[in-house]
């Protein structure tokens, strides 16, 4: 597994997760398995994914973020991304995903 996912805070309505390392083709299933209990078990209505320590993401990783966004929406959560590095932000803009994700 090339990434780590940690709950950074879970107070009130916002659950903040930190994603670090690399999110690529071999990691997407593990990413979904790691995120699923967060939406099911931690109360809240907003999910904020902190990407400050994410060093690399490929197209499969981007797809995993889109699936996570849709899953969160289906469960009644709002999802946002924060602390995107320049390279990751460049990829999001190139794919026009800065329009899908709320980026703070």
N, C-alpha and C positions, 0 to 999 in steps of 0.2 A: 504494500500500500504506500503510495507516494505522497499522501496527504494526511493531515491531522485535522480533526474537527473538535472544537471545544466550546462548551457553553461559557461565554464570557460574563453574561448577566441574564437574569430571568426574573426581574422584578416588574410588577405592574403589568401593563399590556404588551411590553416589548421583550422579546427573547432575542438576545444578541449572541450569534455564533461566530467564532473565529476559524477561518479556513487558512491553513498554512501548507507549504510544500508545493507539490505539483499535482494538478488534477488533469489526468489524461486518460486515454482509452481504456487502460486496464483497471482504472479506479472507479468508474462510474457506478457500477453495481454496489460497491462498498460505500460510496458516497450516499446513494439512495437509502441503503440500509442504515447508515449512521444518522441520516436526517429524519427518517420516518418517525422514530419515537419522540423526537423533539416536538413535532406538530401534534402528535397524539397525546403525549403525557405532560408536557409543560403547558400550563395555562397561558393565555395571552391571545392577542389578536394581530400582532405585528412581529414579523421575523426580519431581523437585520443581519445580513451576512457580511462580516468584516473580512475584506480580502487583502488587508495590509501585508500579511505575511505569505500570501500566495505568490510563488515565484514564477509559475508557468501554468498555462491552461491551453489545451488543444481543442479542436473542434468537438470532440466527444465530451470534454469537460464543459464547454459552453452549452452543449446540448443538455447536459445534466443540470445545469443552472436553469435552463428554460423549463425542463420537466419539473424541477423543484418549485419554480415560480408558479406553474400551472397547478401543481398539487396543493401548494399553500393557498392559492386563490380558491380552489375547489373546497377547501376545508374552512374557508371564511377568513383566512389570514391575509394581511398585506405583507409583501416581501420587498425589501430594499437591499441594495448593495452599498457598502461604504468603504472608504479608504482604498479605492482601486488604484493600483500603480499605473504609471504612464503607459506601459506596454499592454496591460490588461484593458485599460480604458481605450487604447487605440484599436484593439480587436473588437471591443463592444461597439465602438463607433463605426468601424469598417463594416460590421454586420448589421448595422442599424438597430442593435439591441439596446442602445442607450434610450431608445423610445419605448421599449417594452419594460425595462427595469426602471424602478425609481432609484436613482443614484444620488447618494448624499455624501 
